[in-house]
Amino acid sequence: GPTVAIETHGCKLNQADTLMLARTFAEAGFRHVDTGEGADVYVVNSCTVTHVADRKARHSLRAARRRNPGATIVATGCYAQRSPDELRELEEIDLVIGNADKSTLVRQVIEWMGLPDTVPPIGDAGRPAPAPAARIRAMVKIQEGCDQVCAYCIVPKVRGRERSIPVKQVVEEVTRLVAEGYMEVVLTGTQLGTYGFEWPGVSLRGLIQAVLSETGAPRLRVSSLQPQEIDRALLECWSDKRLCPHFHLPLQSGSAGILKSMRRRYTPSGYAEAVELIRDRVPRASITADVIVGFPGETDEDFERTYDLCESLEFADMHVFPYSIRPGTTAAHLSGQLSPSVKTLRVRRLLELAKRQSTAFRLGLLGESRSVLWETHAASGFDVGEGRRWSGLTEDYIRVAAIDARELANRFTRVRLTSVDEGCVMAEVLCP
């Protein structure tokens, strides 16, 4: 049958969408190949959260055409939703299909290629799809869309209004993925904390409890939460050891004024309280954050407040982004846009802090033991006498590597953390 390659940019929600696309392609008789191999259909599932993401999408689409001159090239995802006409101007692209039409993408591709229509109706499971690459960690979409509309953010425009996926459907999807051999499931969405708002008595807490009690998922992760959604009741879920003690809490700024002008729904002190509460209730937790530097109107003093707050909170990791104007957002029209050079200097300072904190956090863990879900071993270039170099993630989202002769892919083992090397923690595998 025909072959398909899917390249995924951006967030975990896009990864969840890619998993569904791959499954539908497989059910339609397509064979999944790596993005580096030649393919009959090449899909780029794009991100548009910054201008850099847009550029990456265009670059990937052009490169796909160069590598696969005869292929059907498809642009989908958030860039395709935000600005389909911009993408249609690129002669490399055959089909532009936004998020709103992702569910019909495979059918549109089959029609475009003039293939006999073999797609089973949605809901007909057909053969279980061969998952792209190894089945290790699966992203499961539990909701999509966002009603918060932060000033800098294009996501509500490209993902629409908030809508939740029913608990029963999520549980069925997780059950299916576990049967397919996935060891870790990540609950993903745009705005997880308000999950289930459409139905009385349905909440994220209830969903987590349902997935834990009704499926055999060995490991469950929650991708991202807002600080104002952290409360004692929700944190009680983490008493179950299968729920990973890692919290990603977007901070964006440590200045009350900037948070307000971003239309974020918390204050710097409210954010710090959420972090304290997590550390109190889930002592093993690691906490990571996103920060936007150089939002319009950010003064030196605003930036110093952000820096000081980040320094005091000692994150395990911090993602730092220079503010990027997104057409169609209110922040694009704010006065006080900062010069690239100011943004660059501030980003550099915060990244240096992030690196120091990340290293300090990891050094502080040495000697401790963790559970690791092993993913892959490095290319044969890394074959050392004692075995291969394996890479995996701990329950608290720390990337570790170990040299071991055994076949560890998609297995859990206990490890002892031994040293830090270039941001990666080296570990010794304890007998499983």
C-alpha positions in Angstrom: 0.0 0.0 0.0 0.9 3.7 -0.2 3.3 5.1 2.5 2.8 8.1 4.8 5.2 10.1 7.0 3.9 12.6 9.6 6.1 15.3 11.0 4.8 16.9 14.2 5.7 20.4 15.5 4.7 22.1 18.7 2.7 20.9 21.6 1.6 17.5 23.0 -1.9 18.2 21.7 -0.5 18.1 18.2 1.2 14.8 19.1 -2.2 13.4 20.2 -3.7 14.6 16.9 -0.8 12.9 15.0 -1.5 9.6 16.8 -5.1 9.7 15.6 -4.1 10.6 12.1 -1.6 7.8 12.0 -4.2 5.4 13.2 -6.7 6.5 10.5 -4.0 6.3 7.8 -3.2 2.7 8.9 -6.9 1.8 8.8 -7.0 3.1 5.3 -4.2 0.8 4.2 -1.3 3.2 4.4 2.1 2.1 5.7 3.8 4.4 8.2 7.4 5.4 7.4 9.9 7.6 9.1 10.1 11.2 8.0 13.6 10.6 6.7 12.4 7.9 4.3 10.7 8.6 1.0 6.9 8.6 1.4 3.9 8.9 -1.0 2.2 11.3 1.5 4.0 13.7 3.7 2.1 15.5 6.4 3.4 18.4 8.4 1.3 18.9 11.6 2.3 22.6 12.2 2.5 24.9 15.2 1.9 28.7 15.0 2.6 29.8 18.6 5.5 32.1 17.5 6.9 33.4 14.2 9.7 30.9 14.7 7.2 28.1 14.6 5.7 29.5 11.4 9.2 29.6 9.8 9.9 26.0 10.9 6.7 24.8 9.3 7.5 26.5 6.0 11.0 25.1 6.1 9.7 21.5 6.8 7.2 21.7 4.0 9.8 22.8 1.5 12.3 20.2 2.6 9.6 17.5 2.4 9.0 18.5 -1.3 12.7 18.4 -2.0 13.1 14.9 -0.5 9.9 13.5 -2.0 9.4 15.3 -5.4 6.4 13.1 -6.3 4.7 13.0 -3.0 1.4 14.5 -1.9 2.5 17.2 0.6 -0.1 18.2 3.3 0.0 21.1 5.7 -2.2 20.7 8.7 -2.3 21.9 12.3 -2.4 25.4 13.8 -0.6 27.4 11.1 -2.9 25.8 8.5 -5.8 26.9 10.6 -4.5 30.4 11.3 -3.4 31.3 7.8 -4.4 28.8 5.1 -4.0 31.3 2.3 -0.4 32.1 3.3 0.4 28.4 3.0 -1.5 27.9 -0.2 0.9 30.4 -1.8 3.8 28.0 -1.4 4.0 25.9 -4.5 5.4 23.0 -2.6 2.1 22.2 -0.9 -0.7 20.2 -2.3 -3.3 20.3 0.5 -3.9 22.8 3.3 -6.2 21.3 6.0 -6.8 23.3 9.2 -7.5 21.8 12.7 -11.2 22.2 12.1 -11.0 19.7 9.3 -8.4 17.3 10.7 -10.9 14.6 11.1 -11.4 14.4 7.3 -7.8 14.8 6.4 -7.2 11.1 5.4 -10.3 11.1 3.2 -9.2 14.3 1.5 -5.8 12.8 0.8 -7.3 9.7 -0.7 -9.5 11.7 -2.9 -6.7 14.0 -4.0 -4.5 11.0 -4.9 -7.4 9.4 -6.8 -7.1 6.2 -4.7 -10.1 3.9 -4.3 -12.0 5.0 -1.2 -11.0 2.5 1.4 -11.4 4.5 4.6 -13.6 2.7 7.1 -16.3 4.9 8.6 -15.1 6.7 11.7 -15.8 4.5 14.7 -15.0 1.3 12.9 -11.8 0.2 14.6 -10.6 -1.9 11.7 -7.1 -3.3 12.3 -5.3 -1.8 15.3 -3.0 0.8 13.8 0.7 0.2 13.9 1.7 3.2 16.1 4.3 5.5 14.7 7.7 4.5 16.1 7.9 2.6 19.3 4.9 2.5 21.6 6.2 4.1 24.7 4.4 7.3 25.6 1.0 8.2 24.1 -0.7 11.6 24.2 -4.4 11.5 24.8 -6.5 14.5 24.0 -9.1 15.1 26.8 -10.2 18.6 25.7 -9.4 21.1 23.0 -9.8 24.9 22.8 -9.4 27.7 25.3 -11.8 30.4 26.5 -9.2 32.3 28.6 -7.9 34.4 25.7 -4.5 35.7 27.0 -3.4 38.8 25.2 -0.3 37.3 23.5 -1.8 34.0 22.5 -3.1 32.8 19.1 -4.2 29.4 20.4 -7.9 30.2 21.0 -8.1 31.4 17.4 -6.6 28.1 16.1 -8.2 25.6 18.5 -11.5 27.3 19.1 -13.8 27.3 22.1 -13.3 24.9 25.0 -14.8 21.5 24.5 -14.2 18.4 26.6 -14.1 14.8 25.5 -16.5 12.6 27.6 -14.8 10.6 30.4 -16.1 7.3 28.9 -14.4 8.1 25.6 -11.1 9.0 27.3 -11.1 5.8 29.4 -11.8 3.8 26.2 -8.9 5.4 24.4 -6.5 4.9 27.3 -7.6 1.2 27.5 -6.9 0.8 23.8 -3.5 2.4 24.0 -2.5 0.2 27.0 -3.7 -2.9 25.0 -1.5 -1.6 22.1 1.5 -1.7 24.5 1.9 1.9 25.6 3.4 2.2 29.1 2.7 5.9 29.7 -0.3 8.0 28.9 -0.2 11.8 28.9 -3.5 13.6 29.3 -3.3 16.6 27.0 -5.4 19.5 25.9 -5.2 23.3 25.5 -6.7 24.2 28.9 -6.9 21.0 31.1 -8.0 22.6 34.4 -11.5 23.5 33.2 -12.1 19.9 31.8 -15.7 18.8 32.0 -17.2 22.2 32.6 -20.1 21.3 30.2 -21.4 18.5 32.5 -22.5 18.7 36.1 -20.1 16.9 38.5 -17.5 16.3 35.8 -14.0 17.6 36.5 -10.3 16.9 35.8 -10.0 15.4 39.2 -12.8 12.9 38.4 -11.3 12.1 35.0 -7.9 11.3 36.5 -9.5 9.1 39.1 -11.6 7.3 36.4 -8.5 6.7 34.3 -6.5 5.4 37.3 -9.3 3.1 38.5 -10.7 1.9 35.2 -7.5 1.3 33.1 -4.3 -0.5 33.6 -2.1 2.4 32.4 1.2 1.8 34.3 2.0 5.5 34.3 -0.2 8.6 33.8 0.9 12.2 33.4 -1.0 15.5 33.3 0.7 17.7 30.7 0.0 21.3 32.0 -2.1 23.2 34.5 -2.7 26.8 35.3 -1.6 28.0 38.8 -5.1 29.0 39.8 -6.4 25.5 39.2 -4.1 23.9 41.8 -6.0 23.0 45.0 -5.8 20.4 47.7 -8.6 18.3 46.2 -6.9 18.0 42.8 -3.6 17.3 44.4 -5.1 14.3 46.4 -5.0 12.4 43.1 -1.2 12.3 43.3 -1.3 10.0 46.2 -1.6 7.3 43.5 1.9 6.3 42.6 1.0 5.8 38.9 0.3 9.5 38.5 3.6 11.2 37.7 4.7 13.8 40.2 5.6 16.4 37.6 3.7 19.7 37.2 4.2 22.1 34.3 2.8 25.5 35.4 3.1 28.3 32.9 4.3 31.5 34.7 4.9 33.9 31.8 5.8 36.8 34.0 6.7 37.6 37.6 5.3 41.1 37.4 1.8 41.7 38.6 1.3 44.5 36.1 2.5 42.5 33.1 0.4 39.4 34.2 -2.6 41.7 34.2 -1.9 43.2 30.8 -1.4 39.6 29.5 -4.9 38.8 31.0 -3.5 35.9 33.0 -5.8 34.9 35.9 -3.3 34.9 38.8 -0.8 37.1 40.6 2.9 36.4 41.2 2.1 35.6 44.8 -0.8 33.4 43.7 1.7 31.5 41.5 4.2 31.1 44.3 1.4 29.8 46.6 0.4 27.2 44.0 4.1 26.0 43.9 4.2 25.9 47.7 1.0 23.9 47.9 2.3 21.3 45.3 5.6 21.0 47.2 3.7 20.5 50.5 1.2 17.9 49.2 3.4 16.2 46.6 6.8 16.3 48.1 8.5 14.3 45.3 7.2 16.7 42.6 9.3 18.4 40.0 7.9 21.7 38.7 8.7 23.3 35.3 7.5 26.6 33.9 7.2 28.7 30.8 8.2 32.4 30.8 7.6 35.0 28.1 10.3 37.7 28.1 9.8 41.1 26.5 6.0 41.4 26.5 5.0 44.9 25.4 5.5 47.4 28.2 7.9 45.2 30.2 10.3 47.5 32.1 13.6 46.6 33.5 11.9 46.5 36.9 9.2 44.1 35.6 11.9 41.8 34.2 13.9 41.9 37.5 10.7 40.8 39.3 10.3 37.9 36.9 14.0 37.0 37.4 13.7 37.2 41.2 10.6 35.1 41.3 12.1 32.4 39.1 15.2 32.4 41.2 13.3 31.9 44.4 11.0 29.1 43.0 13.9 26.9 41.9 12.3 25.2 38.9 13.5 21.9 37.7 13.4 23.4 34.2 12.2 26.6 32.6 11.2 27.3 29.0 12.1 30.9 28.1 10.5 32.5 25.0 11.1 36.0 23.7 7.7 37.6 23.1 6.6 37.1 19.5 3.8 39.3 17.9 1.0 37.1 16.7 -1.4 38.8 14.2 -4.9 38.7 15.4 -4.1 38.9 19.1 -4.7 42.0 21.3 -1.0 42.3 22.4 0.0 42.8 18.8 -1.7 46.3 19.1 -0.2 47.3 22.4 2.2 50.2 22.5 5.6 49.6 24.2 6.8 46.8 21.9 10.4 46.1 22.9 13.5 46.1 20.6 14.9 42.7 19.7 18.2 43.6 21.4 16.5 44.2 24.8 14.5 41.0 24.4 17.7 39.0 23.5 19.6 40.3 26.6 16.8 39.5 28.9 16.2 36.1 27.4 19.9 35.3 27.7 20.0 36.2 31.4 16.9 34.1 32.2 18.3 31.2 30.2 21.5 31.3 32.2 19.4 31.2 35.4 17.4 28.3 33.9 20.5 26.3 33.1 22.0 26.9 36.6 18.8 25.9 38.3 18.3 22.8 36.1 21.8 21.7 36.9 21.5 22.4 40.6 18.2 20.6 40.7 19.7 17.5 39.1 22.9 17.6 41.3 20.6 17.6 44.3 19.0 14.3 43.2 22.3 12.3 42.9 22.3 9.1 44.9 18.5 8.9 44.9 16.6 6.2 43.1 13.9 6.7 40.5 11.7 4.6 38.1 12.6 5.1 34.4 10.6 4.3 31.4 13.3 3.5 28.8 12.7 4.7 25.3 15.6 4.1 22.8 19.2 3.4 22.7 21.5 5.8 20.9 22.7 5.1 17.3 25.4 2.4 17.2 28.0 5.1 17.4 27.4 5.0 21.2 27.9 1.2 21.6 30.4 1.0 24.4 32.0 -2.1 25.8 29.4 -2.6 28.6 26.3 -2.1 26.4 24.3 0.5 24.7 23.4 4.0 25.9 19.7 4.1 26.7 17.6 7.2 27.3 14.4 7.5 29.3 12.3 9.7 31.6 11.8 9.4 35.3 8.4 9.7 36.9 9.3 13.4 37.7 10.2 14.1 34.1 14.0 14.0 34.3 15.8 12.8 31.2 18.3 10.1 32.2 20.8 7.9 30.3 22.3 4.6 31.2 24.8 2.2 29.7 23.3 -1.3 29.8 23.6 -4.4 27.7 20.0 -5.6 28.3 17.1 -4.8 26.0 15.3 -2.0 28.0 13.0 -0.4 25.4 9.5 0.3 26.8 10.4 -1.2 30.1 10.4 0.3 33.6 13.5 -0.2 35.8 14.6 1.3 39.1 17.8 3.4 38.7 20.2 5.2 40.9 21.1 8.6 39.7 24.9 8.9 39.6 26.1 12.0 37.8 25.1 15.0 35.6 26.6 15.2 32.2 25.7 18.0 29.8 22.2 18.5 31.3 21.5 14.7 31.2 21.5 12.7 34.3 23.5 9.5 34.1 22.0 6.5 36.0 22.9 3.0 37.0 20.2 0.4 36.3 19.2 -1.4 39.5 17.9 -4.9 38.9 14.3 -4.5 37.6 
